[in-house]
Amino acid sequence: MTYFSTIYKLSLVAAVCFVQAEDSRCPVLECWFVQEKTGRGGGLTAAVDQERSLLHVSAGAHSQTQKVPSDIKPERIYFVTDPAGSFCHQSLDPPRGSIEKPSCETNPFLPYPSSLKWAASLTDSERSPHYLQADWFSTSILGTNKELAISGIMRAPAASKELSVILSTTTKTVSVHTRLGDPVRLDCSFWVDPSSPLSGSGFAVEWRYQFRGKGRVVLAYDGKTDHLADDDEGATLDFDALHKRGNASLILQKAEVHHSGMYICTVFLPYLSTQVTMELEVVEPPSLAIHPSPLPLTVPGQILTVQCDASGFAPLSLTLSWQYKDVHGKTKYLGSGRVTGHKQAWDGTYSQSSRLELDTATIDLSRGGELTCVAEHLGGARQASVALNMLGFSTPTIEDSMAMVGVALVLYGLIKFISWTFTSSGSKLSRNKNLKKRLQQTARVKLRNQKR
């Protein structure tokens, strides 16, 4: 009995230490508490009060003995219980002394029934539940380095500073860059307090797209009636993960240029809603081509016209420039040339050109070299090069001089060989003539002797 009692005590101590360790990782969030000023009206934009506040986050029960900063009003100190631990991410608790801190804003929240058709079934009753008679707050948090964004709805008994997270929505894809044609998953997940009376009343999810002031619904799903109210072609949800784990991530089967923009994931409960935003940018580097290629032979003083075509890139921002590299490897910047306006292709990508007029009389290109077109783009730098060959040159290089010496030696040897060949042939011919003369003289002497 004593043995099991000891095990029980050790297990209890371990559990307490685990909970305390979990709580120790939860941050104290510095937030701006923003609300409309009372007693003022009129105008298109209501005046607001903005005060500093603190959120002491914990996964369990709180100990309200924390030190309160003197520059924060006591009524703006809140103790938040978050059983899901959504507010305990490491990006919300930067190291001490760090300059970059998470941004946080808290507002009073008024529960209301949604009028959207895909969320209307959640509040089909005309009576508001007694559960809603409390103080409600909404909080939006952006972690450091844009690692995480959270939107939460918190409830507190009237005039209490003890807040409980009832609904939280998070995303870990605040800013996404993807290549053209790749599949994309925009993360969005939500958690509902299982002890809340609203947890078993169904949910709804809406994905909305916004770009340059224009917006549209990408996908909307009524989880209570299991009805897909609206969807774009190529956009879908993992419905099994949605119902089992609250994973409402949007899946784009193939990224296209027109998918670039802001996406808003909104989760609805009866009378409550939270939303997180994320930015998607489809990035495709340009393909480069130089015309004409190869370049024609050029003589000093000639004006050479070259064009660089950049195509198939997105987004639009692109910088084109020219460089010249001589035979010694030295590089010279030649400017951007005359850049044309951009054109958009059927797939949404862009094309642009740069024309360079190179005056070989004012720029020393006498040795030839390499002409390069450089494209700077969000998707990365790209280069295209072409050889530049000049006719005639002023000063030979050491390599050229050595080659000329070699050619001269070969020619000299050839000339000497030919000369020796002719000399040898002449000497032989001369010896033959002398021998013939001597033979003729000997024959004549013999003939005279016989006559005598």
Buried (B, 14 or more C-beta within 10 A) or exposed (E): EEEEEEEEEEEEEEEEEEBEEBBEBBBEBBBBBBBEEEEEEEEEEEEEEEBEBBBBBBBEEBEEEEEEEEEBEEEBBBBBBBBBBBBBBEBBBBEEEEEEBBBBBBBEBEBEBBEBEBBBBBBEEEEBEEBBEBBBBBBBBBBBEBBBBBBBBBBBEEEEBBBBBBBBBBBBBBEBEBEBEEEBBBBBBBBBBEEBEBBEBBBBBBBBBEBEEEEEBBBBBBBBEEEEBBBBEBBBBBBEEBEEEBBBBBBBEEBBBEBBBBBBBBBBBBBBBBBBBBBBBBBBBBBBBBEEEEBEEBEBEBEBEBBBBBBBBBBEEBBBBBBBBBEEEEEEEBEBBEBBEEEEEEEBBBBBBBBBEBEBEEEEBBBBBBBBBBBEBBBEEBEBBBEBEBEEEEEEEEEEEEEEEEEEEEEEEEEEEEEEEEEEEEEEEEEEEEEEEEEEEEEEEEEEEEEE
